[in-house]
Each structure stands twice: as C-alpha cells, then as structure tokens.
C-alpha cells in the first residue's frame, strides 16, 4: 500500500507514539546524574533560575533554586518514567519542544 496511511513497506504499523521501546544502542547523550536532575528539575518547574552572572572572564554562573518540601511534579514524573532510559526521555522531550 502506498500513500500516507501510516503503514510501512511490510504493511505493519510502527510502535505507538509515547511508548517505551527498549533498544541496545547507546544513547548519544553523555549526561551525568546531576545534569539529568537539573534538566528534569527545570523542565518540571521544580527548579527555577534565580540569577545569571557573567564575569569579566566570560565565565557564566547560573543560580537555581527550588524546594524539597513535599512531593514535587518531578518526583511524580520520575515515578512514571521508572525504567525508561535517559536517552528515551531526552528524545521524547526534544520531539515535544521542536
């Protein structure tokens, strides 16, 4: 079948959007756990930028602040994503904000 019906050459549909597909290929992202926590905190509004400082030597410092009181939206999201790989999470985020 040709055309834009959503089926591939073999007549089968691919995985549903938003489903987690396990794959063994390495993630192109090389982020530390701390970097992942910062990105997740900013995207879920658990962290917000308090100030941005730019020094004479062109060094940038970004001060973030948030609260650890109670369960944040980030905690809920991390529970939902559970076993998804970091690469899958970042690819999903990148697709959403394209």
Biopython code that builds the backbone (N, CA, C, O; Angstrom):
import numpy as np
from Bio.PDB.StructureBuilder import StructureBuilder

atoms = [
    (1, "UNK", "N", (0.833, -1.183, 0.000)),
    (1, "UNK", "CA", (0.000, 0.000, 0.000)),
    (1, "UNK", "C", (0.871, 1.238, 0.000)),
    (1, "UNK", "O", (1.754, 1.375, 0.846)),
    (2, "UNK", "N", (0.638, 2.125, -0.922)),
    (2, "UNK", "CA", (1.401, 3.370, -0.976)),
    (2, "UNK", "C", (0.546, 4.486, -0.402)),
    (2, "UNK", "O", (-0.665, 4.341, -0.235)),
    (3, "UNK", "N", (1.191, 5.590, -0.106)),
    (3, "UNK", "CA", (0.435, 6.735, 0.388)),
    (3, "UNK", "C", (0.721, 6.977, 1.858)),
    (3, "UNK", "O", (1.541, 6.288, 2.465)),
    (4, "UNK", "N", (0.052, 7.943, 2.414)),
    (4, "UNK", "CA", (0.288, 8.346, 3.792)),
    (4, "UNK", "C", (-0.636, 7.659, 4.776)),
    (4, "UNK", "O", (-1.259, 8.336, 5.594)),
    (5, "UNK", "N", (-0.747, 6.344, 4.729)),
    (5, "UNK", "CA", (-1.664, 5.646, 5.618)),
    (5, "UNK", "C", (-1.015, 5.249, 6.939)),
    (5, "UNK", "O", (-1.689, 4.691, 7.804)),
    (6, "UNK", "N", (0.279, 5.524, 7.116)),
    (6, "UNK", "CA", (0.938, 5.205, 8.375)),
    (6, "UNK", "C", (1.522, 3.810, 8.421)),
    (6, "UNK", "O", (2.107, 3.423, 9.433)),
    (7, "UNK", "N", (1.377, 3.041, 7.346)),
    (7, "UNK", "CA", (1.917, 1.694, 7.309)),
    (7, "UNK", "C", (3.240, 1.684, 6.564)),
    (7, "UNK", "O", (3.417, 2.429, 5.599)),
    (8, "UNK", "N", (4.167, 0.849, 7.003)),
    (8, "UNK", "CA", (5.458, 0.727, 6.345)),
    (8, "UNK", "C", (5.388, -0.220, 5.167)),
    (8, "UNK", "O", (4.307, -0.644, 4.758)),
    (9, "UNK", "N", (6.566, -0.554, 4.618)),
    (9, "UNK", "CA", (6.644, -1.421, 3.451)),
    (9, "UNK", "C", (6.084, -2.812, 3.715)),
    (9, "UNK", "O", (5.546, -3.454, 2.813)),
    (10, "UNK", "N", (6.214, -3.276, 4.965)),
    (10, "UNK", "CA", (5.743, -4.612, 5.277)),
    (10, "UNK", "C", (4.271, -4.646, 5.686)),
    (10, "UNK", "O", (3.766, -5.701, 6.070)),
    (11, "UNK", "N", (3.582, -3.520, 5.611)),
    (11, "UNK", "CA", (2.158, -3.460, 5.932)),
    (11, "UNK", "C", (1.850, -3.387, 7.411)),
    (11, "UNK", "O", (0.690, -3.487, 7.810)),
    (12, "UNK", "N", (2.887, -3.212, 8.239)),
    (12, "UNK", "CA", (2.678, -3.130, 9.686)),
    (12, "UNK", "C", (2.918, -1.716, 10.169)),
    (12, "UNK", "O", (3.744, -0.984, 9.624)),
    (13, "UNK", "N", (2.187, -1.352, 11.191)),
    (13, "UNK", "CA", (2.403, -0.044, 11.810)),
    (13, "UNK", "C", (3.563, -0.133, 12.777)),
    (13, "UNK", "O", (3.850, -1.199, 13.321)),
    (14, "UNK", "N", (4.229, 0.992, 12.992)),
    (14, "UNK", "CA", (5.317, 1.057, 13.964)),
    (14, "UNK", "C", (4.752, 1.174, 15.370)),
    (14, "UNK", "O", (3.537, 1.122, 15.558)),
    (15, "UNK", "N", (5.633, 1.335, 16.369)),
    (15, "UNK", "CA", (5.167, 1.460, 17.747)),
    (15, "UNK", "C", (4.353, 2.736, 17.930)),
    (15, "UNK", "O", (4.558, 3.724, 17.225)),
    (16, "UNK", "N", (3.429, 2.699, 18.887)),
    (16, "UNK", "CA", (2.610, 3.871, 19.171)),
    (16, "UNK", "C", (3.492, 4.987, 19.717)),
    (16, "UNK", "O", (4.489, 4.729, 20.392)),
    (17, "UNK", "N", (3.126, 6.205, 19.425)),
    (17, "UNK", "CA", (3.863, 7.356, 19.931)),
    (17, "UNK", "C", (3.718, 7.379, 21.444)),
    (17, "UNK", "O", (2.627, 7.190, 21.981)),
    (18, "UNK", "N", (4.829, 7.612, 22.116)),
    (18, "UNK", "CA", (4.798, 7.701, 23.569)),
    (18, "UNK", "C", (5.082, 6.384, 24.260)),
    (18, "UNK", "O", (5.192, 6.362, 25.486)),
    (19, "UNK", "N", (5.207, 5.278, 23.528)),
    (19, "UNK", "CA", (5.520, 4.010, 24.154)),
    (19, "UNK", "C", (7.023, 3.896, 24.302)),
    (19, "UNK", "O", (7.776, 4.462, 23.510)),
    (20, "UNK", "N", (7.455, 3.174, 25.301)),
    (20, "UNK", "CA", (8.871, 2.978, 25.536)),
    (20, "UNK", "C", (9.308, 1.724, 24.813)),
    (20, "UNK", "O", (8.771, 0.641, 25.044)),
    (21, "UNK", "N", (10.278, 1.873, 23.944)),
    (21, "UNK", "CA", (10.816, 0.742, 23.192)),
    (21, "UNK", "C", (12.238, 0.521, 23.661)),
    (21, "UNK", "O", (13.075, 1.418, 23.569)),
    (22, "UNK", "N", (12.510, -0.663, 24.161)),
    (22, "UNK", "CA", (13.847, -0.977, 24.642)),
    (22, "UNK", "C", (14.758, -1.217, 23.447)),
    (22, "UNK", "O", (14.400, -1.948, 22.523)),
    (23, "UNK", "N", (15.917, -0.612, 23.467)),
    (23, "UNK", "CA", (16.893, -0.869, 22.421)),
    (23, "UNK", "C", (18.273, -0.888, 23.054)),
    (23, "UNK", "O", (18.496, -0.294, 24.109)),
    (24, "UNK", "N", (19.186, -1.569, 22.402)),
    (24, "UNK", "CA", (20.530, -1.720, 22.940)),
    (24, "UNK", "C", (21.516, -0.707, 22.393)),
    (24, "UNK", "O", (22.698, -0.761, 22.730)),
    (25, "UNK", "N", (21.059, 0.221, 21.552)),
    (25, "UNK", "CA", (22.017, 1.176, 21.013)),
    (25, "UNK", "C", (22.323, 2.233, 22.068)),
    (25, "UNK", "O", (21.435, 2.669, 22.801)),
    (26, "UNK", "N", (23.586, 2.640, 22.137)),
    (26, "UNK", "CA", (23.989, 3.604, 23.160)),
    (26, "UNK", "C", (23.345, 4.971, 22.928)),
    (26, "UNK", "O", (23.105, 5.378, 21.791)),
    (27, "UNK", "N", (23.081, 5.652, 24.007)),
    (27, "UNK", "CA", (22.484, 6.978, 23.934)),
    (27, "UNK", "C", (23.521, 7.981, 23.437)),
    (27, "UNK", "O", (24.681, 7.921, 23.845)),
    (28, "UNK", "N", (23.117, 8.912, 22.552)),
    (28, "UNK", "CA", (24.069, 9.922, 22.092)),
    (28, "UNK", "C", (24.332, 10.994, 23.157)),
    (28, "UNK", "O", (25.234, 11.817, 23.002)),
    (29, "UNK", "N", (23.545, 10.980, 24.236)),
    (29, "UNK", "CA", (23.687, 11.975, 25.291)),
    (29, "UNK", "C", (24.612, 11.444, 26.371)),
    (29, "UNK", "O", (24.440, 10.323, 26.850)),
    (30, "UNK", "N", (25.581, 12.238, 26.749)),
    (30, "UNK", "CA", (26.534, 11.847, 27.792)),
    (30, "UNK", "C", (26.329, 12.780, 28.979)),
    (30, "UNK", "O", (27.135, 13.680, 29.215)),
    (31, "UNK", "N", (25.253, 12.565, 29.723)),
    (31, "UNK", "CA", (24.932, 13.415, 30.857)),
    (31, "UNK", "C", (25.183, 12.683, 32.168)),
    (31, "UNK", "O", (24.966, 11.476, 32.278)),
    (32, "UNK", "N", (25.644, 13.437, 33.155)),
    (32, "UNK", "CA", (25.834, 12.878, 34.486)),
    (32, "UNK", "C", (24.485, 12.865, 35.201)),
    (32, "UNK", "O", (23.565, 13.568, 34.784)),
    (33, "UNK", "N", (24.351, 12.079, 36.270)),
    (33, "UNK", "CA", (23.101, 12.097, 37.035)),
    (33, "UNK", "C", (22.738, 13.497, 37.538)),
    (33, "UNK", "O", (21.560, 13.850, 37.587)),
    (34, "UNK", "N", (23.742, 14.293, 37.912)),
    (34, "UNK", "CA", (23.472, 15.657, 38.383)),
    (34, "UNK", "C", (22.901, 16.515, 37.252)),
    (34, "UNK", "O", (21.971, 17.292, 37.471)),
    (35, "UNK", "N", (23.455, 16.376, 36.042)),
    (35, "UNK", "CA", (22.945, 17.138, 34.900)),
    (35, "UNK", "C", (21.521, 16.726, 34.561)),
    (35, "UNK", "O", (20.687, 17.572, 34.241)),
    (36, "UNK", "N", (21.244, 15.449, 34.629)),
    (36, "UNK", "CA", (19.890, 14.952, 34.358)),
    (36, "UNK", "C", (18.909, 15.509, 35.384)),
    (36, "UNK", "O", (17.796, 15.904, 35.036)),
    (37, "UNK", "N", (19.322, 15.540, 36.646)),
    (37, "UNK", "CA", (18.463, 16.079, 37.702)),
    (37, "UNK", "C", (18.161, 17.555, 37.469)),
    (37, "UNK", "O", (17.031, 17.998, 37.674)),
    (38, "UNK", "N", (19.175, 18.321, 37.039)),
    (38, "UNK", "CA", (18.983, 19.753, 36.775)),
    (38, "UNK", "C", (18.015, 19.948, 35.607)),
    (38, "UNK", "O", (17.083, 20.747, 35.703)),
    (39, "UNK", "N", (18.232, 19.219, 34.500)),
    (39, "UNK", "CA", (17.352, 19.341, 33.332)),
    (39, "UNK", "C", (15.917, 18.975, 33.715)),
    (39, "UNK", "O", (14.977, 19.698, 33.384)),
    (40, "UNK", "N", (15.754, 17.859, 34.409)),
    (40, "UNK", "CA", (14.409, 17.432, 34.818)),
    (40, "UNK", "C", (13.774, 18.454, 35.758)),
    (40, "UNK", "O", (12.580, 18.739, 35.659)),
    (41, "UNK", "N", (14.576, 19.004, 36.669)),
    (41, "UNK", "CA", (14.064, 19.999, 37.610)),
    (41, "UNK", "C", (13.590, 21.267, 36.920)),
    (41, "UNK", "O", (12.565, 21.833, 37.300)),
    (42, "UNK", "N", (14.318, 21.712, 35.920)),
    (42, "UNK", "CA", (13.928, 22.917, 35.178)),
    (42, "UNK", "C", (12.676, 22.650, 34.340)),
    (42, "UNK", "O", (11.745, 23.455, 34.333)),
    (43, "UNK", "N", (12.661, 21.514, 33.634)),
    (43, "UNK", "CA", (11.523, 21.209, 32.758)),
    (43, "UNK", "C", (10.224, 20.978, 33.523)),
    (43, "UNK", "O", (9.142, 21.217, 32.986)),
    (44, "UNK", "N", (10.316, 20.520, 34.759)),
    (44, "UNK", "CA", (9.104, 20.264, 35.546)),
    (44, "UNK", "C", (8.776, 21.404, 36.503)),
    (44, "UNK", "O", (7.865, 21.294, 37.323)),
    (45, "UNK", "N", (9.522, 22.497, 36.392)),
    (45, "UNK", "CA", (9.330, 23.672, 37.246)),
    (45, "UNK", "C", (9.609, 23.405, 38.724)),
    (45, "UNK", "O", (9.155, 24.164, 39.580)),
    (46, "UNK", "N", (10.345, 22.343, 39.033)),
    (46, "UNK", "CA", (10.777, 22.104, 40.405)),
    (46, "UNK", "C", (11.953, 23.021, 40.737)),
    (46, "UNK", "O", (12.188, 23.346, 41.901)),
    (47, "UNK", "N", (12.688, 23.435, 39.702)),
    (47, "UNK", "CA", (13.784, 24.394, 39.859)),
    (47, "UNK", "C", (13.505, 25.596, 38.970)),
    (47, "UNK", "O", (12.934, 25.469, 37.887)),
    (48, "UNK", "N", (13.913, 26.754, 39.443)),
    (48, "UNK", "CA", (13.787, 27.956, 38.613)),
    (48, "UNK", "C", (15.081, 28.752, 38.699)),
    (48, "UNK", "O", (15.812, 28.666, 39.685)),
    (49, "UNK", "N", (15.351, 29.517, 37.671)),
    (49, "UNK", "CA", (16.564, 30.332, 37.630)),
    (49, "UNK", "C", (16.379, 31.527, 38.564)),
    (49, "UNK", "O", (15.427, 32.296, 38.432)),
    (50, "UNK", "N", (17.305, 31.665, 39.504)),
    (50, "UNK", "CA", (17.268, 32.784, 40.445)),
    (50, "UNK", "C", (18.097, 33.943, 39.904)),
    (50, "UNK", "O", (17.678, 35.098, 39.980)),
    (51, "UNK", "N", (19.282, 33.634, 39.355)),
    (51, "UNK", "CA", (20.108, 34.692, 38.785)),
    (51, "UNK", "C", (21.110, 34.106, 37.797)),
    (51, "UNK", "O", (21.458, 32.926, 37.853)),
    (52, "UNK", "N", (21.560, 34.969, 36.892)),
    (52, "UNK", "CA", (22.590, 34.615, 35.923)),
    (52, "UNK", "C", (23.697, 35.658, 36.047)),
    (52, "UNK", "O", (23.457, 36.855, 35.895)),
    (53, "UNK", "N", (24.906, 35.189, 36.323)),
    (53, "UNK", "CA", (26.045, 36.090, 36.491)),
    (53, "UNK", "C", (27.057, 35.839, 35.383)),
    (53, "UNK", "O", (27.395, 34.691, 35.094)),
    (54, "UNK", "N", (27.538, 36.907, 34.767)),
    (54, "UNK", "CA", (28.556, 36.790, 33.733)),
    (54, "UNK", "C", (29.749, 37.623, 34.186)),
    (54, "UNK", "O", (29.655, 38.841, 34.340)),
    (55, "UNK", "N", (30.878, 36.936, 34.396)),
    (55, "UNK", "CA", (32.084, 37.599, 34.887)),
    (55, "UNK", "C", (32.890, 38.230, 33.765)),
    (55, "UNK", "O", (32.618, 38.013, 32.585)),
    (56, "UNK", "N", (33.889, 39.019, 34.155)),
    (56, "UNK", "CA", (34.758, 39.675, 33.179)),
    (56, "UNK", "C", (35.504, 38.666, 32.325)),
    (56, "UNK", "O", (35.827, 38.943, 31.170)),
    (57, "UNK", "N", (35.779, 37.495, 32.890)),
    (57, "UNK", "CA", (36.493, 36.452, 32.151)),
    (57, "UNK", "C", (35.540, 35.584, 31.323)),
    (57, "UNK", "O", (35.906, 34.501, 30.865)),
    (58, "UNK", "N", (34.303, 36.083, 31.140)),
    (58, "UNK", "CA", (33.259, 35.427, 30.351)),
    (58, "UNK", "C", (32.799, 34.097, 30.950)),
    (58, "UNK", "O", (32.268, 33.237, 30.247)),
    (59, "UNK", "N", (33.011, 33.944, 32.250)),
    (59, "UNK", "CA", (32.525, 32.773, 32.963)),
    (59, "UNK", "C", (31.066, 33.022, 33.356)),
    (59, "UNK", "O", (30.721, 34.093, 33.854)),
    (60, "UNK", "N", (30.221, 32.022, 33.126)),
    (60, "UNK", "CA", (28.794, 32.159, 33.424)),
    (60, "UNK", "C", (28.440, 31.321, 34.642)),
    (60, "UNK", "O", (28.821, 30.154, 34.740)),
    (61, "UNK", "N", (27.714, 31.922, 35.560)),
    (61, "UNK", "CA", (27.196, 31.204, 36.718)),
    (61, "UNK", "C", (25.683, 31.370, 36.720)),
    (61, "UNK", "O", (25.167, 32.484, 36.626)),
    (62, "UNK", "N", (24.988, 30.258, 36.828)),
    (62, "UNK", "CA", (23.528, 30.283, 36.875)),
    (62, "UNK", "C", (23.102, 29.705, 38.214)),
    (62, "UNK", "O", (23.427, 28.561, 38.533)),
    (63, "UNK", "N", (22.382, 30.485, 38.989)),
    (63, "UNK", "CA", (21.914, 30.058, 40.300)),
    (63, "UNK", "C", (20.475, 29.591, 40.168)),
    (63, "UNK", "O", (19.599, 30.345, 39.744)),
    (64, "UNK", "N", (20.240, 28.331, 40.539)),
    (64, "UNK", "CA", (18.899, 27.751, 40.501)),
    (64, "UNK", "C", (18.380, 27.607, 41.917)),
    (64, "UNK", "O", (19.158, 27.441, 42.857)),
    (65, "UNK", "N", (17.078, 27.669, 42.068)),
    (65, "UNK", "CA", (16.508, 27.438, 43.384)),
    (65, "UNK", "C", (15.220, 26.641, 43.247)),
    (65, "UNK", "O", (14.524, 26.715, 42.234)),
    (66, "UNK", "N", (14.928, 25.888, 44.276)),
    (66, "UNK", "CA", (13.718, 25.079, 44.317)),
    (66, "UNK", "C", (13.452, 24.675, 45.748)),
    (66, "UNK", "O", (14.177, 25.072, 46.660)),
    (67, "UNK", "N", (12.425, 23.896, 45.942)),
    (67, "UNK", "CA", (12.050, 23.473, 47.281)),
    (67, "UNK", "C", (11.987, 21.952, 47.344)),
    (67, "UNK", "O", (11.532, 21.298, 46.405)),
    (68, "UNK", "N", (12.443, 21.407, 48.446)),
    (68, "UNK", "CA", (12.367, 19.966, 48.661)),
    (68, "UNK", "C", (11.184, 19.589, 49.541)),
    (68, "UNK", "O", (11.040, 18.426, 49.917)),
    (69, "UNK", "N", (10.343, 20.552, 49.872)),
    (69, "UNK", "CA", (9.188, 20.278, 50.709)),
    (69, "UNK", "C", (8.126, 19.548, 49.907)),
    (69, "UNK", "O", (7.769, 19.963, 48.804)),
    (70, "UNK", "N", (7.633, 18.475, 50.462)),
    (70, "UNK", "CA", (6.559, 17.732, 49.812)),
    (70, "UNK", "C", (7.027, 17.058, 48.539)),
    (70, "UNK", "O", (8.206, 17.104, 48.189)),
    (71, "UNK", "N", (6.105, 16.445, 47.866)),
    (71, "UNK", "CA", (6.388, 15.753, 46.612)),
    (71, "UNK", "C", (6.179, 16.706, 45.459)),
    (71, "UNK", "O", (5.110, 17.298, 45.314)),
    (72, "UNK", "N", (7.200, 16.853, 44.641)),
    (72, "UNK", "CA", (7.120, 17.763, 43.507)),
    (72, "UNK", "C", (6.605, 17.039, 42.280)),
    (72, "UNK", "O", (6.477, 15.814, 42.270)),
    (73, "UNK", "N", (6.315, 17.801, 41.263)),
    (73, "UNK", "CA", (5.905, 17.236, 39.974)),
    (73, "UNK", "C", (7.033, 16.380, 39.412)),
    (73, "UNK", "O", (6.775, 15.380, 38.742)),
    (74, "UNK", "N", (8.285, 16.762, 39.678)),
    (74, "UNK", "CA", (9.419, 15.988, 39.201)),
    (74, "UNK", "C", (9.424, 14.595, 39.839)),
    (74, "UNK", "O", (9.715, 13.612, 39.158)),
    (75, "UNK", "N", (9.112, 14.498, 41.116)),
    (75, "UNK", "CA", (9.030, 13.192, 41.782)),
    (75, "UNK", "C", (7.987, 12.314, 41.114)),
    (75, "UNK", "O", (8.225, 11.130, 40.877)),
    (76, "UNK", "N", (6.832, 12.891, 40.810)),
    (76, "UNK", "CA", (5.762, 12.139, 40.160)),
    (76, "UNK", "C", (6.184, 11.656, 38.776)),
    (76, "UNK", "O", (5.922, 10.512, 38.405)),
    (77, "UNK", "N", (6.844, 12.539, 38.009)),
    (77, "UNK", "CA", (7.304, 12.157, 36.673)),
    (77, "UNK", "C", (8.358, 11.061, 36.731)),
    (77, "UNK", "O", (8.336, 10.138, 35.917)),
    (78, "UNK", "N", (9.271, 11.152, 37.676)),
    (78, "UNK", "CA", (10.305, 10.124, 37.794)),
    (78, "UNK", "C", (9.681, 8.772, 38.138)),
    (78, "UNK", "O", (10.156, 7.738, 37.668)),
    (79, "UNK", "N", (8.636, 8.769, 38.943)),
    (79, "UNK", "CA", (7.924, 7.524, 39.238)),
    (79, "UNK", "C", (7.266, 6.960, 37.984)),
    (79, "UNK", "O", (7.289, 5.749, 37.761)),
    (80, "UNK", "N", (6.679, 7.832, 37.166)),
    (80, "UNK", "CA", (6.014, 7.403, 35.933)),
    (80, "UNK", "C", (7.001, 6.809, 34.938)),
    (80, "UNK", "O", (6.714, 5.791, 34.309)),
    (81, "UNK", "N", (8.178, 7.449, 34.790)),
    (81, "UNK", "CA", (9.136, 7.017, 33.786)),
    (81, "UNK", "C", (9.910, 5.780, 34.222)),
    (81, "UNK", "O", (10.395, 5.024, 33.380)),
    (82, "UNK", "N", (10.026, 5.571, 35.504)),
    (82, "UNK", "CA", (10.653, 4.384, 36.070)),
    (82, "UNK", "C", (11.822, 3.801, 35.304)),
    (82, "UNK", "O", (12.961, 4.220, 35.512)),
    (83, "UNK", "N", (11.568, 2.838, 34.418)),
    (83, "UNK", "CA", (12.640, 2.095, 33.762)),
    (83, "UNK", "C", (13.037, 2.643, 32.402)),
    (83, "UNK", "O", (13.890, 2.047, 31.743)),
    (84, "UNK", "N", (12.470, 3.734, 31.958)),
    (84, "UNK", "CA", (12.840, 4.306, 30.659)),
    (84, "UNK", "C", (14.278, 4.802, 30.719)),
    (84, "UNK", "O", (14.726, 5.308, 31.748)),
    (85, "UNK", "N", (14.995, 4.655, 29.613)),
    (85, "UNK", "CA", (16.380, 5.110, 29.592)),
    (85, "UNK", "C", (16.435, 6.635, 29.474)),
    (85, "UNK", "O", (15.484, 7.271, 29.020)),
    (86, "UNK", "N", (17.537, 7.191, 29.881)),
    (86, "UNK", "CA", (17.729, 8.639, 29.806)),
    (86, "UNK", "C", (17.633, 9.099, 28.351)),
    (86, "UNK", "O", (17.041, 10.139, 28.065)),
    (87, "UNK", "N", (18.210, 8.333, 27.444)),
    (87, "UNK", "CA", (18.143, 8.674, 26.021)),
    (87, "UNK", "C", (16.709, 8.751, 25.531)),
    (87, "UNK", "O", (16.350, 9.676, 24.803)),
    (88, "UNK", "N", (15.871, 7.772, 25.929)),
    (88, "UNK", "CA", (14.457, 7.788, 25.533)),
    (88, "UNK", "C", (13.751, 9.028, 26.078)),
    (88, "UNK", "O", (12.970, 9.667, 25.373)),
    (89, "UNK", "N", (14.030, 9.363, 27.339)),
    (89, "UNK", "CA", (13.393, 10.534, 27.952)),
    (89, "UNK", "C", (13.797, 11.816, 27.231)),
    (89, "UNK", "O", (12.949, 12.655, 26.929)),
    (90, "UNK", "N", (15.086, 11.965, 26.956)),
    (90, "UNK", "CA", (15.550, 13.182, 26.294)),
    (90, "UNK", "C", (15.046, 13.277, 24.862)),
    (90, "UNK", "O", (14.706, 14.365, 24.397)),
    (91, "UNK", "N", (14.995, 12.143, 24.152)),
    (91, "UNK", "CA", (14.466, 12.159, 22.788)),
    (91, "UNK", "C", (12.996, 12.571, 22.785)),
    (91, "UNK", "O", (12.567, 13.324, 21.911)),
    (92, "UNK", "N", (12.226, 12.087, 23.749)),
    (92, "UNK", "CA", (10.821, 12.464, 23.866)),
    (92, "UNK", "C", (10.682, 13.959, 24.140)),
    (92, "UNK", "O", (9.840, 14.633, 23.547)),
    (93, "UNK", "N", (11.516, 14.469, 25.042)),
    (93, "UNK", "CA", (11.474, 15.902, 25.366)),
    (93, "UNK", "C", (11.847, 16.727, 24.145)),
    (93, "UNK", "O", (11.202, 17.735, 23.855)),
    (94, "UNK", "N", (12.889, 16.306, 23.425)),
    (94, "UNK", "CA", (13.335, 17.042, 22.232)),
    (94, "UNK", "C", (12.248, 17.065, 21.162)),
    (94, "UNK", "O", (12.033, 18.090, 20.515)),
    (95, "UNK", "N", (11.561, 15.938, 20.974)),
    (95, "UNK", "CA", (10.478, 15.895, 19.974)),
    (95, "UNK", "C", (9.331, 16.814, 20.374)),
    (95, "UNK", "O", (8.735, 17.478, 19.526)),
    (96, "UNK", "N", (9.027, 16.850, 21.663)),
    (96, "UNK", "CA", (7.899, 17.659, 22.132)),
    (96, "UNK", "C", (8.150, 19.156, 21.934)),
    (96, "UNK", "O", (7.228, 19.902, 21.606)),
    (97, "UNK", "N", (9.376, 19.588, 22.129)),
    (97, "UNK", "CA", (9.678, 21.020, 22.073)),
    (97, "UNK", "C", (10.292, 21.448, 20.754)),
    (97, "UNK", "O", (10.859, 22.538, 20.679)),
    (98, "UNK", "N", (10.203, 20.635, 19.711)),
    (98, "UNK", "CA", (10.723, 21.016, 18.388)),
    (98, "UNK", "C", (9.832, 22.021, 17.731)),
    (98, "UNK", "O", (10.111, 22.457, 16.614)),
]
sb = StructureBuilder()
sb.init_structure("model")
sb.init_model(0)
sb.init_chain("A")
sb.init_seg("    ")
for serial, (resi, resn, name, xyz) in enumerate(atoms, 1):
    if name == "N":
        sb.init_residue(resn, " ", resi, " ")
    sb.init_atom(name, np.array(xyz, "f"), 0.0, 1.0, " ", f" {name:<3s}", serial, name[0])
structure = sb.get_structure()
